[in-house]
């Protein structure tokens, strides 16, 4: 009897103690890997979609300016970028732009998105500066990658405005393929990537929140060089036609204004608030408000200038002024206050207005004023960022001149000079190579007949209503 009691007791203790013994023999549990924040991820995916929408918006904006026989060709010069860069960015563009590498170009380890998955942190470990282990610690790496892809898509599309109505479409496609690889990717790396020569991740600390140098100066300067290398249209400057569809211009400008909120507010890379000392900050909100405020101020400034100097405010002027304001506030959006944004928009609009007039005096056939708006606007915006930036808005930035940091203006000027040099030299070399191989311009009779029917085999409008010569 006693033996049975002892046996039952032993079995009971074994069953009761097994879980405790199991814990004793188990390995120490490891912490679960960080996961993406659903709100920030949704915010960034929506922002990426908004930036992509800007490319069709740009197509309509540019398309409204040209003659009706070239409308499809002009639309395609923007639309095709979604196809070309949409593929090359995955294959090699993202790696060259954002993988840790040299100060002037990224590495090759992320070719084909190798190693670029849904991780949110630690994918930058092993490179300097050591404290930077991710670009956006609350969203998947691929979400950051596809957001940056949208910038890479629209930037070379901006160049097309200077060379419409005369460039061979095949030559243009080859140009943007090479330009996005050898001009855009190095600049993006220098300004935005870890270890880049100019940026905040171990570089000179130049401030470019959403693309003043990387997007607008690079495209504007490249557009000016391309217009000079190609030469003017046969009808320039004596037989220029007015815009064939002003409603398209307003539609395009409206889509750009709408999409630009993803461009600038999305560059905060998070919708969350933070604290800087005793001050609560939300960079996405600040950038959103600054974007709208500067754009409104710029459009208003352009309309006032037209009314005072030319007697009538125009729809084309309102659209152009708005785009100038969007360009000017891009480098500053996440670093300035709403009141300062009014100054940024107004000053940029004033500079671009007179730059357009000066371009006409030089008789350079930058057909749709790409350099006066994007090149000049991006330059002015980068300079004003160095003056008005404040860490009270964004603790990750730097104080500008008004905050006592006079050296920031010098850093901004260095970034501008580097962007000018890379864009100008790179564009010239690429165009000369293409001209020597496949040729740049269409034949003279094609230019007069229209590029739609000759380059694409179709027309935007029935020829009965078009302006194609008979």
Secondary structure, DSSP 4 states (H G I P E B T S, - for coil): -HHHHHHHHHHHHHHHHHHHHHHHHSPPPPPPPP---HHHHHHHHHHHHHHHHHHHHHHHHHHTTS-GGGHHHHHHHHHHHHHHHHHHIIIIIHHHHHSS--SSS--STTGGGTT-SS--SSTTTTSSSTT---S-TTS-HHHHHHHHHHHHHHHHHHHGGGTTTTB-HHHHHHHHHHHIIIIIHHHHHHHHSTT-SSSTTTS-----SS-IIIIIIHHHHHHHHHHHHH---TTTTTSPPPPS-HHHHHHHHHHHHHHHHHHHGGGGS----EEETTEEE-HHHHHHHHHHHHHHHHHHHHHHHHHHHHSS--HHHHHHHHHHHHHHHHTTTTTS-HHHHHHHHHHHHHHHHHHHHHHHHHT---TT-HIIIIIHHHHHHHHHHHHH--TTT-TTS---GGGT-THHHHHHHHHHHHHHHHHHHHHHHHHHHHHHHT-SBPPHHHHHH-HIIIIIS--SS-TTTS----
